Amino acid sequence: MELPNVRAFLAVVREGGFSAAARVLHLSQPSVSTRVRRLEEKIGEPLFERRGKDVRLTAAGTHLLPIAEDLVRSAEDLARAARDFRSLKRGRLDIGTTDVASIYVLPRAYRRFVRLYPEVDLSVAVEGSVPLLGALRAGRIELAVANLPVEGDDLAADVIDRDDLLPVLPRRHPLAARKRVRLDELASIPMITFKANSVTRREVDRAFAASGLAPRIAMEISSPEAIKKLVEVGLGFSILPARSVRADLREGRLASPALSGPRLERRTGLIRPQNRYLSPAALAFASLVKESAGSAR
């Protein structure tokens, strides 16, 4: 049912005639008559009794009047909501991020987004990189901030952060006092590390494999905070992002001799689906993340 025809019908009722309705709608009287006639044809019943210039609602018109008013009101509410959505006066944004990125990379972007768009509800799912990419592909989130690389050509990524991966040891371990350690020395110690499907774990395993080594995996845990605590009490060593252990190293809870050989690095990306609509809120958040990353660099 076309809204212009419904609006013409309501204008005739409100103004008491076709000529008055035409003036209000800035249309010719024949145009208003045509719109009302099309609506009547659609409904299959006359809506007005026409007696010269006098028009009165038929029984069908009386019955349909409140429905037409609700229809136009709903259309206006829809248009208003769309304007608010585009202007970020209201809405919701669902994103996902790793815990390290949420704690160390995104706080500035969070703070600016909430300050700039207080009526937009920001929902953040904190997961590992692999589950986040699954949620992104399934459409449960619009953006992900996760570890790179990303496999597949259905997703696009911008690097927003780079962080060294450091060996961390209990501070009383014999290797803790060394300035440098080798991978073969670490391979003889129980390792507490991320789960096998995580991006960071794959990078670490690749580094050991490139040296012909295999680490002694003692525990696999998703949380870097939990890993740190287990290393601290002497259950093994780990390789963790520098940003997540900086305070622990400074306060003497952990030790981190330099790693001989190739540098290990973790890259964090802002990841989005290729060729899929992004809401204004998602575009605004992505822009703030990139600005924050640029400022940090």
C-alpha positions as CSV (number, residue, x, y, z in Angstrom):
1,M,0.0,0.0,0.0
2,E,1.6,3.3,-1.2
3,L,2.1,5.9,1.6
4,P,1.4,8.9,-0.7
5,N,-2.1,7.5,-1.3
6,V,-2.7,7.0,2.4
7,R,-1.4,10.5,3.2
8,A,-3.8,11.9,0.6
9,F,-6.7,10.1,2.2
10,L,-5.8,11.4,5.6
11,A,-5.4,14.9,4.3
12,V,-8.9,14.9,2.8
13,V,-10.3,13.7,6.2
14,R,-8.3,16.3,8.2
15,E,-9.0,19.2,5.9
16,G,-12.6,18.3,5.1
17,G,-12.3,18.2,1.3
18,F,-10.2,17.6,-1.7
19,S,-9.4,21.2,-2.5
20,A,-8.2,22.0,1.0
21,A,-6.2,18.7,1.1
22,A,-4.5,19.7,-2.2
23,R,-3.4,23.0,-0.8
24,V,-1.9,21.4,2.2
25,L,-0.1,18.7,0.2
26,H,1.0,21.2,-2.5
27,L,-0.7,19.1,-5.1
28,S,-3.4,19.8,-7.7
29,Q,-6.9,18.7,-6.8
30,P,-6.9,16.0,-9.6
31,S,-3.7,14.5,-8.2
32,V,-5.3,14.2,-4.7
33,S,-8.4,12.6,-6.3
34,T,-6.3,10.2,-8.2
35,R,-4.4,9.1,-5.1
36,V,-7.5,8.5,-3.1
37,R,-9.1,6.6,-6.0
38,R,-6.0,4.3,-6.2
39,L,-6.3,3.6,-2.5
40,E,-10.0,2.8,-2.9
41,E,-9.1,0.5,-5.8
42,K,-6.5,-1.2,-3.7
43,I,-9.0,-1.7,-0.8
44,G,-12.0,-2.5,-3.0
45,E,-14.4,-0.1,-1.2
46,P,-15.2,3.6,-1.6
47,L,-13.8,5.6,1.3
48,F,-15.8,8.8,0.8
49,E,-19.3,9.8,-0.1
50,R,-19.0,12.7,-2.4
51,R,-22.0,15.1,-2.5
52,G,-20.7,18.1,-4.4
53,K,-18.0,19.8,-2.4
54,D,-19.2,17.9,0.7
55,V,-17.3,14.7,1.5
56,R,-18.0,12.2,4.2
57,L,-16.4,9.0,5.2
58,T,-18.1,5.8,4.3
59,A,-18.3,2.9,6.7
60,A,-15.1,1.5,5.1
61,G,-13.4,4.9,5.4
62,T,-14.4,5.2,9.1
63,H,-13.1,1.7,9.8
64,L,-9.8,2.2,8.0
65,L,-9.1,5.7,9.3
66,P,-7.3,4.7,12.6
67,I,-5.3,2.0,10.7
68,A,-4.2,4.6,8.1
69,E,-3.2,7.0,10.9
70,D,-1.1,4.2,12.6
71,L,0.5,3.3,9.3
72,V,1.6,6.9,8.6
73,R,2.8,7.3,12.2
74,S,4.8,4.1,12.0
75,A,6.4,5.2,8.7
76,E,7.3,8.6,10.3
77,D,8.8,6.7,13.3
78,L,10.8,4.5,10.9
79,A,12.1,7.5,9.0
80,R,13.0,9.2,12.2
81,A,14.8,6.1,13.6
82,A,16.7,5.8,10.3
83,R,17.9,9.4,10.6
84,D,18.9,8.9,14.2
85,F,20.7,5.7,13.2
86,R,22.6,7.4,10.4
87,S,23.5,10.3,12.6
88,L,24.5,8.0,15.5
89,K,22.0,9.5,17.9
90,R,20.9,6.0,18.7
91,G,21.6,2.4,17.8
92,R,23.8,-0.6,18.8
93,L,27.3,-1.7,17.7
94,D,28.5,-5.3,18.3
95,I,32.2,-5.9,18.1
96,G,34.6,-8.6,19.2
97,T,38.2,-8.3,20.5
98,T,40.9,-10.4,22.2
99,D,41.5,-9.7,25.8
100,V,44.9,-8.3,25.3
101,A,43.7,-5.9,22.6
102,S,40.7,-4.8,24.7
103,I,43.0,-4.1,27.7
104,Y,46.0,-2.5,26.0
105,V,45.0,-1.4,22.5
106,L,41.4,-0.2,22.4
107,P,40.7,1.8,25.6
108,R,41.3,5.1,23.9
109,A,39.0,4.2,21.1
110,Y,36.3,3.0,23.6
111,R,36.5,6.2,25.5
112,R,36.2,8.4,22.5
113,F,33.4,6.4,21.0
114,V,31.3,6.5,24.2
115,R,32.0,10.2,24.6
116,L,31.1,11.1,21.0
117,Y,28.1,8.7,20.6
118,P,26.6,8.2,24.1
119,E,23.2,7.0,22.7
120,V,24.8,4.1,20.7
121,D,25.1,0.9,22.8
122,L,28.5,-0.6,22.4
123,S,28.6,-4.4,23.0
124,V,32.1,-6.0,23.2
125,A,32.6,-9.8,23.1
126,V,36.0,-10.8,24.4
127,E,37.2,-14.1,22.8
128,G,40.2,-15.7,21.1
129,S,41.0,-14.7,17.6
130,V,39.6,-17.9,16.0
131,P,36.1,-17.6,17.6
132,L,36.0,-13.9,16.8
133,L,36.6,-14.6,13.1
134,G,33.8,-17.2,13.2
135,A,31.4,-14.6,14.8
136,L,32.4,-12.1,12.2
137,R,31.7,-14.4,9.3
138,A,28.4,-15.4,10.9
139,G,27.3,-11.8,11.2
140,R,27.1,-11.8,15.0
141,I,29.6,-8.9,15.2
142,E,30.4,-6.2,12.7
143,L,34.1,-5.7,13.5
144,A,36.8,-7.8,15.2
145,V,40.1,-6.7,16.7
146,A,42.1,-9.9,16.6
147,N,45.5,-11.3,15.9
148,L,46.9,-11.6,12.4
149,P,47.3,-13.2,9.9
150,V,43.7,-13.8,8.7
151,E,43.2,-16.7,6.4
152,G,40.6,-16.5,3.5
153,D,39.7,-13.7,1.1
154,D,36.3,-13.0,2.7
155,L,37.8,-10.8,5.3
156,A,39.9,-7.6,5.1
157,A,42.3,-6.4,7.8
158,D,44.3,-3.3,8.7
159,V,47.2,-3.7,11.1
160,I,46.7,-1.4,14.1
161,D,49.3,-2.7,16.5
162,R,52.6,-4.6,16.6
163,D,53.9,-6.1,19.8
164,D,57.0,-8.3,20.5
165,L,56.4,-11.8,21.9
166,L,58.8,-12.3,24.8
167,P,59.9,-15.4,26.7
168,V,58.8,-15.1,30.3
169,L,60.2,-17.2,33.2
170,P,59.8,-17.4,36.9
171,R,62.2,-14.9,38.4
172,R,64.1,-17.6,40.3
173,H,64.5,-19.9,37.3
174,P,68.2,-20.6,36.4
175,L,67.7,-19.0,33.0
176,A,66.0,-15.9,34.4
177,A,69.4,-14.2,35.2
178,R,70.7,-14.7,31.7
179,K,70.7,-11.8,29.2
180,R,69.8,-14.0,26.3
181,V,68.2,-17.5,25.9
182,R,67.9,-19.8,22.9
183,L,64.8,-21.6,21.7
184,D,66.6,-25.0,22.3
185,E,67.1,-24.0,25.9
186,L,63.4,-23.1,26.3
187,A,62.3,-26.3,24.6
188,S,63.6,-28.4,27.5
189,I,61.3,-26.5,30.0
190,P,57.6,-27.2,30.4
191,M,55.6,-24.6,28.5
192,I,52.4,-22.9,29.5
193,T,50.9,-21.5,26.3
194,F,47.8,-20.6,24.4
195,K,45.5,-23.2,22.9
196,A,46.6,-24.9,19.7
197,N,44.1,-23.2,17.5
198,S,45.1,-19.6,18.5
199,V,47.0,-17.4,16.1
200,T,49.7,-16.6,18.6
201,R,50.3,-20.2,19.4
202,R,50.7,-21.0,15.7
203,E,53.3,-18.3,15.4
204,V,55.2,-19.7,18.4
205,D,55.0,-23.2,17.2
206,R,56.2,-22.1,13.7
207,A,59.3,-20.5,15.3
208,F,60.2,-23.7,17.2
209,A,59.6,-25.8,14.1
210,A,61.8,-23.6,12.0
211,S,64.6,-24.4,14.4
212,G,63.8,-28.1,14.3
213,L,62.4,-28.0,17.8
214,A,59.1,-28.9,19.6
215,P,58.2,-27.2,22.9
216,R,57.2,-29.3,25.9
217,I,53.6,-28.3,26.2
218,A,52.5,-28.6,29.9
219,M,49.3,-26.5,29.8
220,E,47.1,-24.8,27.2
221,I,45.1,-21.8,28.4
222,S,43.2,-19.1,26.7
223,S,43.9,-16.3,29.2
224,P,47.3,-14.6,29.2
225,E,46.6,-13.4,32.8
226,A,46.2,-17.0,33.9
227,I,49.4,-18.0,32.0
228,K,51.3,-15.3,33.8
229,K,50.2,-16.5,37.2
230,L,51.2,-20.1,36.5
231,V,54.6,-19.0,35.2
232,E,55.1,-16.8,38.3
233,V,54.6,-19.8,40.6
234,G,57.1,-21.8,38.8
235,L,55.1,-24.3,36.7
236,G,56.9,-23.5,33.4
237,F,57.7,-20.7,31.0
238,S,55.7,-19.0,28.3
239,I,56.0,-16.7,25.3
240,L,53.6,-13.7,25.7
241,P,53.0,-10.3,24.2
242,A,55.3,-7.7,25.7
243,R,52.5,-5.3,26.5
244,S,50.8,-7.8,28.7
245,V,53.9,-8.6,30.8
246,R,55.5,-5.2,31.1
247,A,54.1,-4.4,34.6
248,D,55.0,-7.9,35.8
249,L,58.6,-7.5,34.6
250,R,58.9,-4.0,36.1
251,E,57.7,-5.3,39.5
252,G,59.9,-8.3,39.5
253,R,57.2,-11.0,39.3
254,L,58.5,-12.4,36.1
255,A,61.8,-12.4,34.1
256,S,62.3,-12.0,30.4
257,P,65.8,-12.6,28.9
258,A,66.1,-11.6,25.3
259,L,65.5,-14.3,22.7
260,S,68.3,-15.3,20.4
261,G,67.4,-15.7,16.8
262,P,64.6,-14.3,14.8
263,R,62.3,-11.7,16.4
264,L,58.8,-13.0,17.4
265,E,56.1,-10.5,16.9
266,R,52.3,-10.4,17.3
267,R,50.3,-8.2,14.9
268,T,46.8,-7.0,15.8
269,G,44.4,-6.1,13.1
270,L,41.0,-4.4,12.7
271,I,39.1,-7.0,10.7
272,R,35.9,-6.5,8.7
273,P,34.0,-8.6,6.2
274,Q,34.7,-8.0,2.5
275,N,31.8,-6.6,0.5
276,R,29.4,-6.4,3.4
277,Y,27.4,-3.4,4.6
278,L,28.9,-1.7,7.7
279,S,26.6,0.4,9.9
280,P,27.5,4.1,10.5
281,A,28.4,3.1,14.1
282,A,30.9,0.5,12.9
283,L,32.4,2.9,10.4
284,A,32.8,5.5,13.2
285,F,34.4,3.0,15.6
286,A,36.8,1.8,12.9
287,S,37.8,5.3,12.2
288,L,38.5,6.0,15.9
289,V,40.5,2.8,16.2
290,K,42.7,3.7,13.2
291,E,43.2,7.2,14.6
292,S,44.2,5.8,18.0
293,A,46.6,3.4,16.3
294,G,48.2,6.1,14.3
295,S,48.6,8.3,17.4
296,A,50.1,5.4,19.3
297,R,52.6,4.7,16.6
